[in-house]
Structures are given as structure tokens and as C-alpha cells.
Amino acid sequence: MIKGDWREELTQGRWGIRGECLIDEPLDGLNSWRVGGPADLLVRPLDVEDVHTLFAFIRHHRVPWRVLGGGSNILIADKGVRGLVIQLSDMNRISPSGVCQLTVGAGCPLSHLVKEAVRLGYAGFESLAGIPGTVGGAVAGNAGALGQQISDCLQSALVAEGAAVERWERDEFHFGYRSSAIDDKHMVLEVVFACQRGEPKLLREKVAAAREHRRQAHAVKGATAGSVFKNPPQIQAWKLIDQCGLRGKRIGDAQVSEHHTNFIVNHGSATADEITQLMTLVQQTVMDQTGVCLSPEVHKMGEFDESLSSHGKHLHWTEEK
Ligand SMILES: Cc1cc2nc3c(=O)[nH]c(=O)nc-3n(C[C@H](O)[C@H](O)[C@H](O)COP(=O)(O)OP(=O)(O)OC[C@H]3O[C@@H](n4cnc5c(N)ncnc54)[C@H](O)[C@@H]3O)c2cc1C
């Protein structure tokens, strides 16, 4: 715990933040793996002005911070997260802002964006139908499916880096496969998408096809964070994991899915430590048997026991956010 009652300054309104501020807020209900301890303080700013105030507070108290989207691609530590966790769920508006252009709050669920784009006859998001999480999280990880990525239509975005809020143009993001230049110093606040015009009926059919593909390929029951590892060049991660005999491998209540071997399922009472241990085991086994180093697609947040992954020597997370 960071010393002093810095948190009460926010919850008692002394800084004038209008959004919700919650002390020791549990995070296990805010991520799709359903694991992890509480945040010292969870804050949901209402707008960019609140974000500016929040960063003044962060600078003043020198507290660490992280941003949490829909929690669908993240492993939150059992000990929770020290400092502030910022969630932009109240910055979620979608506004048509030009010809075939949409300005979207980073906290907007991706599913709402897909739906609204199709309703307006804007093409570019159909294959993303069914991907959980928020627009901000999707941009940070360049989420995609079936050959379409969120970056395809992205024109620019408002990004907070500490106190400064700047507009980034598309090429400043350096988008790659499930990656972007957004790291733990940045928070995407609002995104402008420039779309192509599409025939709504055709777009609806594409959405239905994407959902059907997902229903068949991702028929995993239980709490998961989607694909755990990125696909290495030339081969899919699930095939390597399967070849190495890891289908169904279990540590506690965490199990390599029987249906999709690149998913890890929490059957009810798995801990983040158990998931970490299972990830390390998968990574180490695949390395030993095939020489391929699997890189995590999921992010991590909070205080982890480093020995759980260093033990297995391979578990390099994509980036320290
Ligand atoms: C069943 C299932 C299926 C999935 N299928 C796919 C798929 O087909 N394709 C795919 O790409 N992904 C898939 N995913 C993974 C996940 O849904 C995506 O990566 C999603 O875009 C993550 O968004 P989020 O808001 O949930 O991010 P979170 O999980 O909350 O966060 C992920 C990372 O992004 C950062 N972040 C979140 N919001 C912001 C922001 N506003 N600014 C800066 N950084 C931010 C966080 O700090 C964290 O490091 C799947 C997940 C599940 C559970």
C-alpha cells in the first residue's frame, strides 16, 4: 500500500474528478478470466477534462497507473494492482464526424462500434464482430480476425502520455500483428476511423459469417482470455501446443482448453498464479520439443511473483505495460 491517504483525496472530491472513484475495488469481475485481486483505486473518468485532472493528481502523488479496457486480453495478479486503475467505460460515445468517418470514445465496446458501422453502411469492421473488449484495448493490441484489423480504418487518435494529450496519426502507431506503439505510458482516449461505404445487407452477411466462424472455431466454454499466445511465423500456436501433447493439461482449475489449445480456461477457482504457471509450462514444453518460443498475446497487470515465470525461464511477456 502506498503511504498516506492519497486515495481519499480523490474519493472525497478534493480534485474535482466527476467520474467514479472506488477504493480497493475487486477486479476479478472486470476481466474475462475472472481472476485477480483488487485495485488500490479504480477511477472511471467522464471525459478528457477528468483525464487531465487525473494526471495532475498522478504527478502530484507519484502513483503508478494502468488502463483497463474490457479485460478480455489481460491477466490480473492475485495480489491486485497497486496505484490507480483507469477504466474509460464512461468515455464511450460514437459520433459520425465526417463523410464515412466515426469518432469513437476508447471505452466504447467494440461490439457497439461494429453494430453502429453496419447500421450506417460503413465497411471495415465486420470481421471484428464477436471480439470482446473495448475500442481502446483493440487499438492497443491491434485486434483482428479473418484478415481484418482495427488498424485498417484507423485515421488518428487522441492519446494521453502523462499530462500531454496529443493527436497521433495512423503511422505513428506502428501497427503490427497484435501490436502497436501504445505501451504503459499511453492511454488511447478517442479514435477517428475513416471507413469505406458498404451495402448494409452485405455488411450484415459478413458479420453473420464472422460470428458463425467464431462459433465453430472458438467453441470454448468457461472463462478465457481468448488466444494466449501469438501465432509464430508460418504456424499457428494451437497446432504447436497440440503437437506437444498439452491439450487438456491442467494446473489447479486452469486448463489448456480441450477445444482450442491456444485458450486457457478457468474452470471456476483458478488463480492468476496457476494460469501463469500453466503458460510457462506450455511455453517451455513447446520450446523444448520444437525450438519455437511462443510469445504471450495476453497482457498482464499488477504484482506477480516473478519466480513463477522465471522458473520456466521462457515466459517473456509481450511488453511490460
Ligand atoms: C473469447 C475471446 C475471443 C477473442 N478473440 C479475439 C480475436 O479474434 N482477435 C483478437 O485480436 N483478440 C481476441 N480476443 C482478445 C481481446 O478480446 C482483444 O485483444 C481486445 O481487443 C482486448 O480489448 P480490451 O478492451 O478487453 O483490453 P484489456 O484486456 O482490458 O487490455 C489489454 C491491454 O490493452 C491496454 N488497454 C486497454 N485499453 C486501453 C486504452 N484505452 N489505451 C491504452 N491501452 C489500453 C491494457 O492496458 C492492456 O495492456 C479474444 C478474447 C476472448 C476472451
The ligand as an ORCA input file, in Angstrom:
! r2SCAN-3c Opt
* xyz 0 1
  C     -13.430    -15.341    -26.239
  C     -12.396    -14.357    -26.723
  C     -12.142    -14.258    -28.082
  C     -11.188    -13.343    -28.564
  N     -10.958    -13.260    -29.912
  C     -10.052    -12.371    -30.383
  C      -9.802    -12.257    -31.785
  O     -10.396    -12.923    -32.613
  N      -8.882    -11.336    -32.200
  C      -8.199    -10.541    -31.313
  O      -7.383     -9.729    -31.751
  N      -8.407    -10.646    -29.982
  C      -9.308    -11.522    -29.492
  N      -9.523    -11.630    -28.143
  C      -8.722    -10.828    -27.207
  C      -9.359     -9.485    -26.813
  O     -10.742     -9.521    -26.938
  C      -8.820     -8.337    -27.655
  O      -7.420     -8.295    -27.562
  C      -9.414     -6.994    -27.203
  O      -9.148     -6.040    -28.196
  C      -8.872     -6.502    -25.859
  O      -9.575     -5.324    -25.512
  P      -9.912     -4.984    -24.004
  O     -10.612     -3.685    -24.002
  O     -10.614     -6.114    -23.369
  O      -8.443     -4.806    -23.415
  P      -7.925     -5.258    -21.958
  O      -7.895     -6.742    -21.888
  O      -8.650     -4.541    -20.890
  O      -6.426     -4.699    -22.019
  C      -5.491     -5.263    -22.906
  C      -4.296     -4.310    -22.974
  O      -4.684     -3.111    -23.624
  C      -4.428     -1.993    -22.777
  N      -5.505     -1.021    -22.979
  C      -6.832     -1.198    -22.807
  N      -7.494     -0.061    -23.083
  C      -6.555      0.847    -23.425
  C      -6.597      2.230    -23.777
  N      -7.742      2.927    -23.838
  N      -5.424      2.857    -24.048
  C      -4.242      2.199    -23.985
  N      -4.135      0.900    -23.638
  C      -5.280      0.232    -23.360
  C      -4.411     -2.542    -21.348
  O      -3.641     -1.724    -20.501
  C      -3.780     -3.908    -21.586
  O      -2.374     -3.809    -21.636
  C     -10.481    -12.530    -27.638
  C     -10.754    -12.628    -26.272
  C     -11.708    -13.528    -25.809
  C     -11.997    -13.609    -24.348
*
